[in-house]
Amino acid sequence: MKRVLTKKLLPGMMLANDVFSYDSNIRLLDKGTVLSEKDIARLAFYSIIDVLIEENPVETKASQDVGNSGLTYSERLKQSEEFKEFKHDFEECAEKFEHTIGDILKGNKDLDLDEMISPIYSLLGKGRTAANIFDMLHNLRLYDDATYTHCVNVGLITNILAQWLKWSEPEIELATQAGLFHDIGKLMIPDSIITKPGQLTDSEYSIIKTHPQKGYEAMRPLAISNHVKNAALMHHERCDGTGYPLKLRGPQIDKYAKAVAIADVYDAMTSSRYYRGPLCPFIAISMFEDEGFQKYDAEMIFAFLHNIVNTYLLNTVRLNTGEIGEIIYINTSHLSRPTIKVGNDYVDLSKCPGVYIQEII
């Protein structure tokens, strides 16, 4: 029996103890569970850093090589001038945001919102569609996520979600600001805790949970919308009352915080973390399908999921069977289980229990 980091878990390992969420309100997995990819994703979804296991991983089917079938969609994208331009603009945007936030934390209350938001709108412009943006972000996932890049990601995703919800232009701009500033409080948490690769202690986790209040307090003197300040305070609240720091329920949560919460969780799951690698977007979508309609605003999560899956049409994916294919059809009743063209065959994942998308390649 040994303790293993979540990011190093493999299907076939067996849990040596029951696993609960940090607040102990939810039993996530039982002792003796033989872990599947989805079980591992569930642990990552609840930010479980490590677990006790009893067995070494079993042998899994070797992944098939793309071979002579040519470059995948992702490989072609990374070689394109469009991607190189986006990557350059993204890194420049994150760097500018880092400098501005540094000034705010030093007590500078002069905030030029137009100057801060314009790089985000530059990333969203140049004829890029929502599908383009998510393709670009997915292919930047190899970077270890920093708070600054995470905030830029969430600003972009919240903007797109607000568009999908058909909010007005002023509302979309507020949503973008709310996403960009939501995690400012994380920068006031000791780096030794934020980047800790192992299990957090109860006291460390309690410190992490203070970041929404810290972010709200840092932003309170600024000439910025109360909705944006509320998003910093409330983005970890959940509609069923299981969130923090105030355990608010649906009607009590600012609508901009509700939108940011979805973008925040999606980006956190599909980005690298210090304790695990990025999760496949379809595993994140599956988690939202299983648990999201209780925890998140129903209209928002419905719009997000039904639109996000369509941004991945025609992407090349690897199934957990090792087979490689292309997403050609979205099953509206099982969004995380589309139809995949594998060679000359068509695999409807909604009719194939135990088969799922393991990776977008």
Buried (B, 14 or more C-beta within 10 A) or exposed (E): EEEBBBBEBBBBBBBBBBBBBBEEEEEBBEEEBEBBBBBBBBBBBBBBBBBBBBEEBEEEEEBBEBEEEEEBBBEEBBEEEBBEEBBEBBBEBBBBBBEBBEEBEEEEEEBEBEEBBEBBBEBBEEEBEBBBBBBBBBBBBEBEBBBBBBBBBBBBBBBBBBBBBEBEEEBBBBBBBBBBBBBBBBBBBEEEBBEBEEBBEEEBBEBBBBBBBBBBBBBEEBEBBEBBBBBBBBBBBBBBBBBBBBEBBBEEBBBBBBBBBBBBBBBBBBBBBBBBBBBBBBBBBBBBBEBBBEBBBEEBBBBBBEBBBBBBEEBBBBBBBEBBBBBEEBBEEBBBBBBBBBEEEEBBBBEEEEBBBBBBB
